[in-house]
């Protein structure tokens, strides 16, 4: 059974980041922007997200989640 999408970070402006299908090799990060930004979700491959977002709050939050799953 697939794991539920896991919210790992919410910004002060209302954006959310979720780990989708986190227990599979096809895991992605879904960014859900706030409604005033258009609210159009976007998926990014997990590896791409981790390499691009190393120093951002959302990148650090995801690393903590992944480290806790080990």
PyMOL Python script that loads the backbone (N, CA, C, O; Angstrom):
from pymol import cmd

cmd.read_pdbstr("""\
ATOM      1  N   UNK A   1       0.842  -1.186   0.000  1.00  0.00           N
ATOM      2  CA  UNK A   1       0.000   0.000   0.000  1.00  0.00           C
ATOM      3  C   UNK A   1       0.885   1.247   0.000  1.00  0.00           C
ATOM      4  O   UNK A   1       1.788   1.354   0.830  1.00  0.00           O
ATOM      5  N   UNK A   2       0.641   2.199  -0.922  1.00  0.00           N
ATOM      6  CA  UNK A   2       1.461   3.399  -0.977  1.00  0.00           C
ATOM      7  C   UNK A   2       1.277   4.267   0.270  1.00  0.00           C
ATOM      8  O   UNK A   2       0.191   4.350   0.843  1.00  0.00           O
ATOM      9  N   UNK A   3       2.350   4.891   0.656  1.00  0.00           N
ATOM     10  CA  UNK A   3       2.329   5.806   1.786  1.00  0.00           C
ATOM     11  C   UNK A   3       1.615   7.088   1.368  1.00  0.00           C
ATOM     12  O   UNK A   3       1.688   7.486   0.206  1.00  0.00           O
ATOM     13  N   UNK A   4       0.928   7.733   2.303  1.00  0.00           N
ATOM     14  CA  UNK A   4       0.260   8.993   2.002  1.00  0.00           C
ATOM     15  C   UNK A   4       1.291  10.080   1.728  1.00  0.00           C
ATOM     16  O   UNK A   4       2.432  10.004   2.182  1.00  0.00           O
ATOM     17  N   UNK A   5       0.870  11.086   0.981  1.00  0.00           N
ATOM     18  CA  UNK A   5       1.724  12.252   0.784  1.00  0.00           C
ATOM     19  C   UNK A   5       2.031  12.845   2.151  1.00  0.00           C
ATOM     20  O   UNK A   5       1.152  12.934   3.008  1.00  0.00           O
ATOM     21  N   UNK A   6       3.281  13.250   2.350  1.00  0.00           N
ATOM     22  CA  UNK A   6       3.714  13.735   3.649  1.00  0.00           C
ATOM     23  C   UNK A   6       4.089  15.208   3.565  1.00  0.00           C
ATOM     24  O   UNK A   6       5.067  15.578   2.914  1.00  0.00           O
ATOM     25  N   UNK A   7       3.299  16.039   4.230  1.00  0.00           N
ATOM     26  CA  UNK A   7       3.618  17.460   4.323  1.00  0.00           C
ATOM     27  C   UNK A   7       4.862  17.601   5.185  1.00  0.00           C
ATOM     28  O   UNK A   7       4.877  17.149   6.330  1.00  0.00           O
ATOM     29  N   UNK A   8       5.908  18.225   4.647  1.00  0.00           N
ATOM     30  CA  UNK A   8       7.128  18.380   5.442  1.00  0.00           C
ATOM     31  C   UNK A   8       7.495  19.829   5.691  1.00  0.00           C
ATOM     32  O   UNK A   8       8.364  20.106   6.517  1.00  0.00           O
ATOM     33  N   UNK A   9       6.847  20.774   4.990  1.00  0.00           N
ATOM     34  CA  UNK A   9       7.146  22.183   5.255  1.00  0.00           C
ATOM     35  C   UNK A   9       6.004  23.060   4.765  1.00  0.00           C
ATOM     36  O   UNK A   9       5.454  22.842   3.685  1.00  0.00           O
ATOM     37  N   UNK A  10       5.655  24.055   5.577  1.00  0.00           N
ATOM     38  CA  UNK A  10       4.701  25.099   5.200  1.00  0.00           C
ATOM     39  C   UNK A  10       5.363  26.444   5.460  1.00  0.00           C
ATOM     40  O   UNK A  10       5.872  26.692   6.553  1.00  0.00           O
ATOM     41  N   UNK A  11       5.354  27.294   4.471  1.00  0.00           N
ATOM     42  CA  UNK A  11       5.980  28.608   4.636  1.00  0.00           C
ATOM     43  C   UNK A  11       4.987  29.591   5.242  1.00  0.00           C
ATOM     44  O   UNK A  11       3.783  29.338   5.288  1.00  0.00           O
ATOM     45  N   UNK A  12       5.516  30.709   5.701  1.00  0.00           N
ATOM     46  CA  UNK A  12       4.668  31.753   6.296  1.00  0.00           C
ATOM     47  C   UNK A  12       3.672  32.330   5.297  1.00  0.00           C
ATOM     48  O   UNK A  12       2.612  32.821   5.687  1.00  0.00           O
ATOM     49  N   UNK A  13       4.011  32.272   4.002  1.00  0.00           N
ATOM     50  CA  UNK A  13       3.103  32.847   2.999  1.00  0.00           C
ATOM     51  C   UNK A  13       2.052  31.854   2.507  1.00  0.00           C
ATOM     52  O   UNK A  13       1.253  32.176   1.627  1.00  0.00           O
ATOM     53  N   UNK A  14       2.052  30.642   3.078  1.00  0.00           N
ATOM     54  CA  UNK A  14       1.011  29.677   2.745  1.00  0.00           C
ATOM     55  C   UNK A  14       1.389  28.619   1.737  1.00  0.00           C
ATOM     56  O   UNK A  14       0.547  27.800   1.368  1.00  0.00           O
ATOM     57  N   UNK A  15       2.634  28.607   1.276  1.00  0.00           N
ATOM     58  CA  UNK A  15       3.088  27.542   0.372  1.00  0.00           C
ATOM     59  C   UNK A  15       3.317  26.266   1.180  1.00  0.00           C
ATOM     60  O   UNK A  15       3.740  26.320   2.335  1.00  0.00           O
ATOM     61  N   UNK A  16       3.035  25.122   0.564  1.00  0.00           N
ATOM     62  CA  UNK A  16       3.269  23.818   1.187  1.00  0.00           C
ATOM     63  C   UNK A  16       4.179  22.988   0.307  1.00  0.00           C
ATOM     64  O   UNK A  16       4.150  23.104  -0.918  1.00  0.00           O
ATOM     65  N   UNK A  17       4.991  22.145   0.938  1.00  0.00           N
ATOM     66  CA  UNK A  17       5.836  21.178   0.244  1.00  0.00           C
ATOM     67  C   UNK A  17       5.529  19.807   0.810  1.00  0.00           C
ATOM     68  O   UNK A  17       5.489  19.619   2.026  1.00  0.00           O
ATOM     69  N   UNK A  18       5.309  18.844  -0.088  1.00  0.00           N
ATOM     70  CA  UNK A  18       4.953  17.487   0.316  1.00  0.00           C
ATOM     71  C   UNK A  18       5.887  16.487  -0.346  1.00  0.00           C
ATOM     72  O   UNK A  18       6.313  16.668  -1.487  1.00  0.00           O
ATOM     73  N   UNK A  19       6.194  15.439   0.388  1.00  0.00           N
ATOM     74  CA  UNK A  19       6.919  14.307  -0.161  1.00  0.00           C
ATOM     75  C   UNK A  19       5.868  13.329  -0.662  1.00  0.00           C
ATOM     76  O   UNK A  19       5.038  12.856   0.113  1.00  0.00           O
ATOM     77  N   UNK A  20       5.901  13.028  -1.946  1.00  0.00           N
ATOM     78  CA  UNK A  20       4.889  12.181  -2.579  1.00  0.00           C
ATOM     79  C   UNK A  20       5.522  10.847  -2.947  1.00  0.00           C
ATOM     80  O   UNK A  20       6.557  10.802  -3.611  1.00  0.00           O
ATOM     81  N   UNK A  21       4.895   9.767  -2.513  1.00  0.00           N
ATOM     82  CA  UNK A  21       5.383   8.424  -2.810  1.00  0.00           C
ATOM     83  C   UNK A  21       6.797   8.237  -2.260  1.00  0.00           C
ATOM     84  O   UNK A  21       7.673   7.676  -2.918  1.00  0.00           O
ATOM     85  N   UNK A  22       6.991   8.727  -1.027  1.00  0.00           N
ATOM     86  CA  UNK A  22       8.302   8.790  -0.416  1.00  0.00           C
ATOM     87  C   UNK A  22       9.009   7.474  -0.226  1.00  0.00           C
ATOM     88  O   UNK A  22      10.222   7.457  -0.021  1.00  0.00           O
ATOM     89  N   UNK A  23       8.287   6.364  -0.287  1.00  0.00           N
ATOM     90  CA  UNK A  23       8.932   5.070  -0.096  1.00  0.00           C
ATOM     91  C   UNK A  23       9.233   4.368  -1.418  1.00  0.00           C
ATOM     92  O   UNK A  23       9.501   3.167  -1.441  1.00  0.00           O
ATOM     93  N   UNK A  24       9.189   5.118  -2.515  1.00  0.00           N
ATOM     94  CA  UNK A  24       9.484   4.499  -3.818  1.00  0.00           C
ATOM     95  C   UNK A  24      10.636   5.221  -4.501  1.00  0.00           C
ATOM     96  O   UNK A  24      10.997   6.337  -4.127  1.00  0.00           O
ATOM     97  N   UNK A  25      11.202   4.572  -5.501  1.00  0.00           N
ATOM     98  CA  UNK A  25      12.285   5.196  -6.267  1.00  0.00           C
ATOM     99  C   UNK A  25      11.769   6.342  -7.132  1.00  0.00           C
ATOM    100  O   UNK A  25      12.562   7.123  -7.658  1.00  0.00           O
ATOM    101  N   UNK A  26      10.465   6.450  -7.285  1.00  0.00           N
ATOM    102  CA  UNK A  26       9.861   7.516  -8.091  1.00  0.00           C
ATOM    103  C   UNK A  26       9.357   8.672  -7.242  1.00  0.00           C
ATOM    104  O   UNK A  26       8.506   9.442  -7.686  1.00  0.00           O
ATOM    105  N   UNK A  27       9.875   8.802  -6.017  1.00  0.00           N
ATOM    106  CA  UNK A  27       9.413   9.850  -5.107  1.00  0.00           C
ATOM    107  C   UNK A  27       9.626  11.233  -5.730  1.00  0.00           C
ATOM    108  O   UNK A  27      10.610  11.476  -6.429  1.00  0.00           O
ATOM    109  N   UNK A  28       8.689  12.117  -5.459  1.00  0.00           N
ATOM    110  CA  UNK A  28       8.785  13.501  -5.920  1.00  0.00           C
ATOM    111  C   UNK A  28       8.424  14.427  -4.774  1.00  0.00           C
ATOM    112  O   UNK A  28       7.817  14.023  -3.781  1.00  0.00           O
ATOM    113  N   UNK A  29       8.815  15.674  -4.941  1.00  0.00           N
ATOM    114  CA  UNK A  29       8.404  16.732  -4.025  1.00  0.00           C
ATOM    115  C   UNK A  29       7.353  17.557  -4.752  1.00  0.00           C
ATOM    116  O   UNK A  29       7.569  18.008  -5.877  1.00  0.00           O
ATOM    117  N   UNK A  30       6.222  17.748  -4.100  1.00  0.00           N
ATOM    118  CA  UNK A  30       5.136  18.561  -4.680  1.00  0.00           C
ATOM    119  C   UNK A  30       5.104  19.903  -3.959  1.00  0.00           C
ATOM    120  O   UNK A  30       4.970  19.967  -2.737  1.00  0.00           O
ATOM    121  N   UNK A  31       5.230  20.970  -4.739  1.00  0.00           N
ATOM    122  CA  UNK A  31       5.110  22.323  -4.204  1.00  0.00           C
ATOM    123  C   UNK A  31       3.709  22.819  -4.515  1.00  0.00           C
ATOM    124  O   UNK A  31       3.290  22.874  -5.671  1.00  0.00           O
ATOM    125  N   UNK A  32       2.991  23.181  -3.448  1.00  0.00           N
ATOM    126  CA  UNK A  32       1.649  23.759  -3.610  1.00  0.00           C
ATOM    127  C   UNK A  32       1.716  25.219  -3.200  1.00  0.00           C
ATOM    128  O   UNK A  32       1.694  25.526  -2.008  1.00  0.00           O
ATOM    129  N   UNK A  33       1.797  26.128  -4.170  1.00  0.00           N
ATOM    130  CA  UNK A  33       1.846  27.545  -3.828  1.00  0.00           C
ATOM    131  C   UNK A  33       0.521  28.030  -3.264  1.00  0.00           C
ATOM    132  O   UNK A  33      -0.524  27.413  -3.470  1.00  0.00           O
ATOM    133  N   UNK A  34       0.584  29.141  -2.553  1.00  0.00           N
ATOM    134  CA  UNK A  34      -0.645  29.697  -1.983  1.00  0.00           C
ATOM    135  C   UNK A  34      -1.576  30.162  -3.100  1.00  0.00           C
ATOM    136  O   UNK A  34      -1.168  30.321  -4.250  1.00  0.00           O
ATOM    137  N   UNK A  35      -2.806  30.369  -2.737  1.00  0.00           N
ATOM    138  CA  UNK A  35      -3.845  30.721  -3.716  1.00  0.00           C
ATOM    139  C   UNK A  35      -3.521  32.020  -4.437  1.00  0.00           C
ATOM    140  O   UNK A  35      -3.748  32.126  -5.642  1.00  0.00           O
ATOM    141  N   UNK A  36      -2.995  33.008  -3.727  1.00  0.00           N
ATOM    142  CA  UNK A  36      -2.702  34.292  -4.376  1.00  0.00           C
ATOM    143  C   UNK A  36      -1.577  34.189  -5.404  1.00  0.00           C
ATOM    144  O   UNK A  36      -1.435  35.065  -6.257  1.00  0.00           O
ATOM    145  N   UNK A  37      -0.784  33.134  -5.328  1.00  0.00           N
ATOM    146  CA  UNK A  37       0.274  32.895  -6.324  1.00  0.00           C
ATOM    147  C   UNK A  37      -0.228  32.068  -7.497  1.00  0.00           C
ATOM    148  O   UNK A  37       0.538  31.757  -8.409  1.00  0.00           O
ATOM    149  N   UNK A  38      -1.467  31.719  -7.482  1.00  0.00           N
ATOM    150  CA  UNK A  38      -2.046  30.929  -8.557  1.00  0.00           C
ATOM    151  C   UNK A  38      -2.411  29.526  -8.120  1.00  0.00           C
ATOM    152  O   UNK A  38      -3.272  28.892  -8.729  1.00  0.00           O
ATOM    153  N   UNK A  39      -1.765  29.030  -7.069  1.00  0.00           N
ATOM    154  CA  UNK A  39      -2.119  27.747  -6.495  1.00  0.00           C
ATOM    155  C   UNK A  39      -1.865  26.539  -7.374  1.00  0.00           C
ATOM    156  O   UNK A  39      -2.375  25.458  -7.079  1.00  0.00           O
ATOM    157  N   UNK A  40      -1.090  26.682  -8.449  1.00  0.00           N
ATOM    158  CA  UNK A  40      -0.825  25.560  -9.354  1.00  0.00           C
ATOM    159  C   UNK A  40       0.318  24.707  -8.815  1.00  0.00           C
ATOM    160  O   UNK A  40       1.456  25.171  -8.737  1.00  0.00           O
ATOM    161  N   UNK A  41       0.023  23.466  -8.442  1.00  0.00           N
ATOM    162  CA  UNK A  41       1.038  22.565  -7.903  1.00  0.00           C
ATOM    163  C   UNK A  41       2.044  22.167  -8.971  1.00  0.00           C
ATOM    164  O   UNK A  41       1.740  22.132 -10.163  1.00  0.00           O
ATOM    165  N   UNK A  42       3.265  21.865  -8.500  1.00  0.00           N
ATOM    166  CA  UNK A  42       4.335  21.444  -9.402  1.00  0.00           C
ATOM    167  C   UNK A  42       5.121  20.341  -8.716  1.00  0.00           C
ATOM    168  O   UNK A  42       5.459  20.454  -7.538  1.00  0.00           O
ATOM    169  N   UNK A  43       5.410  19.279  -9.450  1.00  0.00           N
ATOM    170  CA  UNK A  43       6.198  18.169  -8.922  1.00  0.00           C
ATOM    171  C   UNK A  43       7.625  18.256  -9.439  1.00  0.00           C
ATOM    172  O   UNK A  43       7.871  18.602 -10.595  1.00  0.00           O
ATOM    173  N   UNK A  44       8.569  17.929  -8.542  1.00  0.00           N
ATOM    174  CA  UNK A  44       9.994  17.918  -8.875  1.00  0.00           C
ATOM    175  C   UNK A  44      10.560  16.597  -8.372  1.00  0.00           C
ATOM    176  O   UNK A  44      10.240  16.166  -7.264  1.00  0.00           O
ATOM    177  N   UNK A  45      11.387  15.960  -9.168  1.00  0.00           N
ATOM    178  CA  UNK A  45      12.022  14.709  -8.741  1.00  0.00           C
ATOM    179  C   UNK A  45      12.777  14.958  -7.438  1.00  0.00           C
ATOM    180  O   UNK A  45      13.378  16.015  -7.247  1.00  0.00           O
ATOM    181  N   UNK A  46      12.739  13.976  -6.552  1.00  0.00           N
ATOM    182  CA  UNK A  46      13.344  14.105  -5.234  1.00  0.00           C
ATOM    183  C   UNK A  46      14.816  14.514  -5.327  1.00  0.00           C
ATOM    184  O   UNK A  46      15.236  15.447  -4.642  1.00  0.00           O
ATOM    185  N   UNK A  47      15.587  13.848  -6.143  1.00  0.00           N
ATOM    186  CA  UNK A  47      17.006  14.166  -6.277  1.00  0.00           C
ATOM    187  C   UNK A  47      17.250  15.582  -6.772  1.00  0.00           C
ATOM    188  O   UNK A  47      18.156  16.264  -6.293  1.00  0.00           O
ATOM    189  N   UNK A  48      16.444  16.023  -7.731  1.00  0.00           N
ATOM    190  CA  UNK A  48      16.576  17.385  -8.250  1.00  0.00           C
ATOM    191  C   UNK A  48      16.264  18.408  -7.163  1.00  0.00           C
ATOM    192  O   UNK A  48      16.965  19.410  -7.023  1.00  0.00           O
ATOM    193  N   UNK A  49      15.215  18.150  -6.401  1.00  0.00           N
ATOM    194  CA  UNK A  49      14.841  19.063  -5.325  1.00  0.00           C
ATOM    195  C   UNK A  49      15.961  19.163  -4.300  1.00  0.00           C
ATOM    196  O   UNK A  49      16.340  20.261  -3.892  1.00  0.00           O
ATOM    197  N   UNK A  50      16.489  18.016  -3.886  1.00  0.00           N
ATOM    198  CA  UNK A  50      17.536  18.014  -2.863  1.00  0.00           C
ATOM    199  C   UNK A  50      18.791  18.738  -3.333  1.00  0.00           C
ATOM    200  O   UNK A  50      19.444  19.411  -2.536  1.00  0.00           O
ATOM    201  N   UNK A  51      19.140  18.615  -4.601  1.00  0.00           N
ATOM    202  CA  UNK A  51      20.342  19.292  -5.087  1.00  0.00           C
ATOM    203  C   UNK A  51      20.117  20.793  -5.247  1.00  0.00           C
ATOM    204  O   UNK A  51      21.045  21.575  -5.042  1.00  0.00           O
ATOM    205  N   UNK A  52      18.921  21.205  -5.604  1.00  0.00           N
ATOM    206  CA  UNK A  52      18.625  22.635  -5.802  1.00  0.00           C
ATOM    207  C   UNK A  52      18.321  23.375  -4.515  1.00  0.00           C
ATOM    208  O   UNK A  52      18.617  24.564  -4.395  1.00  0.00           O
ATOM    209  N   UNK A  53      17.736  22.686  -3.556  1.00  0.00           N
ATOM    210  CA  UNK A  53      17.197  23.351  -2.365  1.00  0.00           C
ATOM    211  C   UNK A  53      18.003  23.031  -1.103  1.00  0.00           C
ATOM    212  O   UNK A  53      17.436  22.966  -0.012  1.00  0.00           O
ATOM    213  N   UNK A  54      19.298  22.834  -1.236  1.00  0.00           N
ATOM    214  CA  UNK A  54      20.126  22.417  -0.101  1.00  0.00           C
ATOM    215  C   UNK A  54      20.073  23.378   1.080  1.00  0.00           C
ATOM    216  O   UNK A  54      20.052  22.934   2.229  1.00  0.00           O
ATOM    217  N   UNK A  55      20.052  24.673   0.826  1.00  0.00           N
ATOM    218  CA  UNK A  55      20.149  25.644   1.914  1.00  0.00           C
ATOM    219  C   UNK A  55      18.838  26.347   2.245  1.00  0.00           C
ATOM    220  O   UNK A  55      18.797  27.198   3.133  1.00  0.00           O
ATOM    221  N   UNK A  56      17.771  25.998   1.540  1.00  0.00           N
ATOM    222  CA  UNK A  56      16.481  26.639   1.813  1.00  0.00           C
ATOM    223  C   UNK A  56      15.804  25.966   3.006  1.00  0.00           C
ATOM    224  O   UNK A  56      16.111  24.816   3.323  1.00  0.00           O
ATOM    225  N   UNK A  57      14.900  26.663   3.659  1.00  0.00           N
ATOM    226  CA  UNK A  57      14.182  26.044   4.788  1.00  0.00           C
ATOM    227  C   UNK A  57      13.455  24.762   4.388  1.00  0.00           C
ATOM    228  O   UNK A  57      13.447  23.792   5.146  1.00  0.00           O
ATOM    229  N   UNK A  58      12.843  24.752   3.199  1.00  0.00           N
ATOM    230  CA  UNK A  58      12.122  23.556   2.769  1.00  0.00           C
ATOM    231  C   UNK A  58      13.085  22.412   2.459  1.00  0.00           C
ATOM    232  O   UNK A  58      12.762  21.252   2.716  1.00  0.00           O
ATOM    233  N   UNK A  59      14.242  22.712   1.919  1.00  0.00           N
ATOM    234  CA  UNK A  59      15.244  21.685   1.663  1.00  0.00           C
ATOM    235  C   UNK A  59      15.782  21.084   2.947  1.00  0.00           C
ATOM    236  O   UNK A  59      15.962  19.870   3.044  1.00  0.00           O
ATOM    237  N   UNK A  60      16.037  21.925   3.928  1.00  0.00           N
ATOM    238  CA  UNK A  60      16.523  21.442   5.219  1.00  0.00           C
ATOM    239  C   UNK A  60      15.463  20.619   5.941  1.00  0.00           C
ATOM    240  O   UNK A  60      15.781  19.625   6.594  1.00  0.00           O
ATOM    241  N   UNK A  61      14.196  21.035   5.823  1.00  0.00           N
ATOM    242  CA  UNK A  61      13.105  20.276   6.453  1.00  0.00           C
ATOM    243  C   UNK A  61      12.982  18.888   5.830  1.00  0.00           C
ATOM    244  O   UNK A  61      12.766  17.905   6.538  1.00  0.00           O
ATOM    245  N   UNK A  62      13.117  18.807   4.516  1.00  0.00           N
ATOM    246  CA  UNK A  62      13.034  17.507   3.855  1.00  0.00           C
ATOM    247  C   UNK A  62      14.194  16.613   4.276  1.00  0.00           C
ATOM    248  O   UNK A  62      14.000  15.418   4.502  1.00  0.00           O
ATOM    249  N   UNK A  63      15.377  17.165   4.382  1.00  0.00           N
ATOM    250  CA  UNK A  63      16.534  16.357   4.840  1.00  0.00           C
ATOM    251  C   UNK A  63      16.284  15.782   6.226  1.00  0.00           C
ATOM    252  O   UNK A  63      16.621  14.627   6.489  1.00  0.00           O
ATOM    253  N   UNK A  64      15.692  16.580   7.118  1.00  0.00           N
ATOM    254  CA  UNK A  64      15.377  16.078   8.466  1.00  0.00           C
ATOM    255  C   UNK A  64      14.388  14.916   8.403  1.00  0.00           C
ATOM    256  O   UNK A  64      14.537  13.933   9.130  1.00  0.00           O
ATOM    257  N   UNK A  65      13.384  15.025   7.540  1.00  0.00           N
ATOM    258  CA  UNK A  65      12.392  13.954   7.390  1.00  0.00           C
ATOM    259  C   UNK A  65      13.057  12.696   6.849  1.00  0.00           C
ATOM    260  O   UNK A  65      12.824  11.599   7.357  1.00  0.00           O
ATOM    261  N   UNK A  66      13.874  12.850   5.828  1.00  0.00           N
ATOM    262  CA  UNK A  66      14.522  11.688   5.229  1.00  0.00           C
ATOM    263  C   UNK A  66      15.509  11.044   6.211  1.00  0.00           C
ATOM    264  O   UNK A  66      15.610   9.818   6.265  1.00  0.00           O
ATOM    265  N   UNK A  67      16.225  11.843   6.973  1.00  0.00           N
ATOM    266  CA  UNK A  67      17.156  11.310   7.972  1.00  0.00           C
ATOM    267  C   UNK A  67      16.413  10.534   9.055  1.00  0.00           C
ATOM    268  O   UNK A  67      16.906   9.517   9.542  1.00  0.00           O
ATOM    269  N   UNK A  68      15.233  11.010   9.429  1.00  0.00           N
ATOM    270  CA  UNK A  68      14.445  10.344  10.474  1.00  0.00           C
ATOM    271  C   UNK A  68      13.891   9.007   9.993  1.00  0.00           C
ATOM    272  O   UNK A  68      13.587   8.136  10.808  1.00  0.00           O
ATOM    273  N   UNK A  69      13.756   8.836   8.677  1.00  0.00           N
ATOM    274  CA  UNK A  69      13.226   7.585   8.118  1.00  0.00           C
ATOM    275  C   UNK A  69      14.280   6.502   8.028  1.00  0.00           C
ATOM    276  O   UNK A  69      13.941   5.345   7.781  1.00  0.00           O
ATOM    277  N   UNK A  70      15.534   6.833   8.217  1.00  0.00           N
ATOM    278  CA  UNK A  70      16.623   5.845   8.093  1.00  0.00           C
ATOM    279  C   UNK A  70      16.627   4.879   9.248  1.00  0.00           C
ATOM    280  O   UNK A  70      17.472   3.986   9.303  1.00  0.00           O
TER     281      UNK A  70
END
""", "prot")
cmd.dss("prot")
cmd.show_as("cartoon", "prot")
cmd.util.cbc("prot")
cmd.orient("prot")
